[in-house]
Amino acid sequence: MSHRVVPAVLIVLLVIVHAQLWVGRGSLPNVTSLQRKVDLQLAANAQAKLANDQLSSEVEDLKAGLGMVEEKARMELGMVKPNEIFVQVAPR
């Protein structure tokens, strides 16, 4: 009888380990899902870093001189200098 108990216990342990591999916390589908989420977050972080770098560059330009202030006023507010003619070209 004891020679049948050891293989039965080993088979039960193997089934438990195998079940953990497919449905447990560290299962393959769970790990794949988490990896997908990590990849999406890394992409979002890279995009946010680019936006932050651009904003930081604009802040430095605004601190450094009036050229950037003038460019922003012209592009965003449509301001012109005295004796200047504003011509707007519509995109096709």
C-alpha positions in Angstrom: 0.0 0.0 0.0 2.8 2.5 0.8 4.3 2.0 -2.6 1.1 3.4 -4.1 0.8 6.4 -1.7 4.1 8.0 -2.7 3.2 8.2 -6.5 -0.3 9.4 -5.6 1.1 12.2 -3.4 3.5 13.2 -6.2 0.8 13.3 -8.8 -1.4 15.5 -6.5 1.5 17.8 -6.0 2.2 17.9 -9.7 -1.5 18.8 -10.4 -1.3 21.6 -7.8 1.8 23.0 -9.3 0.4 22.7 -12.8 -2.9 24.5 -11.7 -0.9 27.3 -10.2 1.0 27.7 -13.5 -2.3 28.3 -15.4 -4.7 30.0 -12.9 -2.6 31.2 -9.9 -1.2 34.6 -9.1 1.9 34.1 -11.2 0.1 32.3 -14.0 1.2 32.7 -17.6 -2.0 34.7 -18.6 -1.7 36.9 -15.6 2.0 37.6 -16.3 1.2 38.4 -20.0 -1.5 40.8 -19.0 0.7 42.6 -16.5 3.5 42.8 -19.1 1.1 44.4 -21.6 0.1 46.9 -18.9 3.7 47.7 -18.2 4.4 48.2 -21.9 1.4 50.6 -22.2 2.6 52.5 -19.1 6.1 52.8 -20.4 4.8 54.2 -23.7 2.6 56.7 -21.8 5.6 57.7 -19.6 7.8 58.3 -22.7 5.1 60.5 -24.3 4.7 62.5 -21.0 8.5 62.9 -20.8 8.5 64.4 -24.3 5.7 66.8 -23.4 7.5 67.7 -20.2 10.8 68.3 -22.0 9.1 70.5 -24.5 7.4 72.5 -21.8 10.7 72.8 -19.9 12.3 74.1 -23.1 9.6 76.7 -23.5 10.0 77.8 -19.9 13.8 78.2 -20.4 13.2 80.2 -23.6 10.7 82.5 -21.9 13.2 83.1 -19.0 16.1 83.7 -21.4 14.7 86.3 -23.7 11.8 88.1 -25.4 12.0 86.2 -28.7 9.9 83.4 -27.5 7.4 85.8 -25.9 7.1 87.6 -29.2 6.7 84.3 -31.1 3.9 83.1 -28.8 2.1 86.5 -29.0 2.2 86.3 -32.8 1.2 82.6 -33.1 -1.4 82.3 -30.4 -2.8 85.8 -30.1 -2.3 87.1 -33.7 -0.4 90.2 -32.5 1.5 92.3 -35.1 4.2 95.0 -34.8 3.4 98.6 -35.7 3.5 99.2 -39.5 3.2 95.5 -40.1 0.5 93.8 -42.3 -1.0 90.6 -41.1 -1.7 88.1 -43.9 -3.4 84.8 -43.0 -3.1 81.9 -45.5 -5.7 79.2 -45.2 -4.5 75.6 -45.4 -5.9 73.6 -48.3 
